[in-house]
Amino acid sequence: MIPMLIRIKIDSTEKRKNLWLPLFLLWPFIFLALLLCLPLILFFGIIMILVGKGMIFFRLWPALYDFICSFKGLLIDVKSEDSVVKISIT
């Protein structure tokens, strides 16, 4: 499943901030852009088939989806002397 939310937590000696970035609001626009690019993608796919490398081109899309889905559960911790930044993707 694709990630739906990014949470950024910043702890410093002076301030503490929590940011919630909803990715589920971006996914419809990304899918719409891909849908609009679909004729161009299919055109290049047909050209790649004629050249002989079509399977590589069409294997790219499921691999790209798997790559995006693998971000779910990612946790990044960055620490310095006076602050801590935590980024989690859920």
C-alpha positions in Angstrom: 0.0 0.0 0.0 1.2 3.5 -0.8 2.3 5.8 2.0 -0.4 8.2 3.1 1.2 10.5 5.7 4.6 12.0 6.6 5.2 13.0 10.1 8.1 15.3 10.9 9.0 15.9 14.5 11.6 18.5 15.4 12.9 18.7 19.0 15.4 21.4 19.7 16.5 23.1 22.9 14.3 26.1 22.1 11.3 24.8 20.2 9.4 21.6 19.5 7.4 21.2 16.3 5.2 18.5 14.9 4.3 18.6 11.2 1.9 16.2 9.6 2.0 16.2 5.8 -1.0 14.3 4.2 0.3 12.5 1.1 -3.2 11.1 0.4 -4.1 14.5 -0.9 -1.2 14.4 -3.5 -1.8 10.9 -4.8 -4.9 11.8 -6.9 -2.9 14.5 -8.7 0.0 12.2 -9.3 -2.2 9.6 -10.8 -4.0 12.2 -12.9 -0.6 13.3 -14.3 0.3 9.7 -15.1 -3.1 9.2 -16.8 -2.5 12.3 -18.9 1.0 11.0 -19.8 -0.3 7.6 -20.7 -0.4 8.1 -24.5 3.2 9.2 -24.5 4.2 6.3 -22.2 2.5 3.8 -24.5 4.1 5.4 -27.6 7.6 5.0 -26.1 6.6 1.5 -25.0 5.7 0.5 -28.5 9.0 2.0 -29.8 10.9 0.0 -27.2 9.2 -3.2 -28.3 10.2 -2.5 -31.9 13.7 -1.9 -30.8 13.7 -5.1 -28.7 13.8 -3.7 -25.2 10.1 -3.4 -24.5 10.0 -5.8 -21.6 12.5 -3.7 -19.7 10.3 -0.7 -20.2 7.1 -2.4 -19.1 8.8 -4.0 -16.0 9.7 -0.5 -14.9 6.1 0.4 -13.8 5.5 -2.4 -11.3 9.0 -1.9 -9.9 8.3 1.9 -9.5 5.1 1.1 -7.6 6.9 -1.4 -5.4 9.6 1.2 -4.7 7.0 3.8 -3.7 5.2 1.3 -1.5 8.5 0.3 0.2 8.7 3.8 1.8 5.8 2.9 4.2 7.2 2.4 7.6 10.4 4.3 6.9 11.9 6.1 9.9 14.7 8.6 9.7 16.3 10.0 12.9 18.8 12.8 12.6 20.5 14.0 15.8 22.8 16.9 16.5 24.1 18.5 19.7 21.0 20.7 20.2 18.2 19.2 18.1 16.6 15.9 17.0 14.6 15.5 13.8 12.5 12.4 13.2 10.7 11.7 10.0 8.3 8.8 9.7 6.3 7.8 6.7 3.1 5.9 7.3 
